Amino acid sequence: MANSAQARKRARQAEKHHERNASYRSMFRTFVKKVLNAIKAGDKPTAEAAYKEVVSVIDKTANKGLLHKNKAARHKSRLNTRVRAM
């Protein structure tokens, strides 16, 4: 257990950040799955719409530091390639 007031505050902050990060990570995965499910179903208009949404979510996640910028770019590129190949 944290002994000093500073350590207790950092523990509280870490807990809040952990919850917020888990929420963004979950949202990122959910939106990626929407695109993949639309691709699997063969529904190109839905896949394109879902891709436009996921790009925003990926960028937000990368800007918050949850994803490295190159990993974010790789996800967007791979999803875009799969949507265009439909």
C-alpha positions in Angstrom: 0.0 0.0 0.0 1.2 3.5 -0.8 2.5 5.3 2.3 2.9 9.0 1.3 0.1 11.3 0.2 1.9 11.6 -3.1 2.0 7.9 -3.6 -1.7 7.5 -2.7 -2.6 10.1 -5.3 -0.5 8.5 -8.0 -2.2 5.2 -7.2 -5.6 6.8 -7.6 -4.6 8.4 -10.9 -3.1 5.2 -12.2 -6.4 3.4 -11.5 -8.4 6.1 -13.3 -6.0 6.0 -16.3 -6.1 2.2 -16.4 -10.0 2.2 -16.6 -10.0 5.0 -19.3 -7.3 3.2 -21.3 -9.2 -0.1 -21.1 -12.3 1.6 -22.4 -10.5 3.1 -25.4 -8.7 -0.2 -26.1 -12.1 -2.0 -26.0 -13.7 0.6 -28.3 -10.7 0.2 -30.8 -11.2 -3.6 -30.9 -15.0 -3.3 -31.3 -14.7 -0.9 -34.3 -12.1 -3.1 -35.9 -14.3 -6.1 -35.5 -17.2 -4.2 -37.2 -15.1 -3.7 -40.3 -13.9 -7.3 -40.3 -17.4 -8.7 -39.9 -18.6 -6.5 -42.8 -15.8 -7.7 -45.0 -16.5 -11.3 -44.0 -20.2 -10.8 -44.9 -19.2 -9.3 -48.3 -21.1 -6.1 -47.6 -18.9 -3.4 -49.2 -21.0 -0.3 -48.4 -21.2 -1.3 -44.8 -17.5 -2.1 -44.7 -16.6 1.3 -46.2 -18.7 3.1 -43.7 -17.3 1.1 -40.8 -13.8 1.8 -42.1 -14.4 5.5 -42.0 -15.5 5.2 -38.4 -12.6 3.0 -37.3 -10.0 5.4 -38.8 -11.2 8.1 -36.4 -11.1 5.7 -33.4 -7.6 4.4 -34.4 -6.3 8.0 -34.6 -7.8 8.9 -31.2 -6.3 5.8 -29.7 -2.8 6.6 -31.1 -3.0 10.3 -30.1 -3.7 9.2 -26.5 -0.6 7.0 -26.6 -2.4 3.6 -26.3 -1.2 2.6 -29.8 2.1 3.4 -31.3 1.6 5.7 -34.4 3.2 3.1 -36.7 0.9 0.3 -35.3 -2.1 2.6 -35.9 -1.0 3.3 -39.5 -0.4 -0.5 -40.0 -4.0 -1.3 -38.8 -5.5 1.4 -41.1 -3.5 0.3 -44.1 -4.3 -3.4 -43.7 -8.0 -2.7 -43.2 -8.1 -0.3 -46.1 -6.4 -2.9 -48.3 -9.0 -5.6 -47.3 -11.9 -3.2 -48.0 -10.6 -2.2 -51.4 -10.0 -5.8 -52.4 -13.7 -6.6 -51.9 
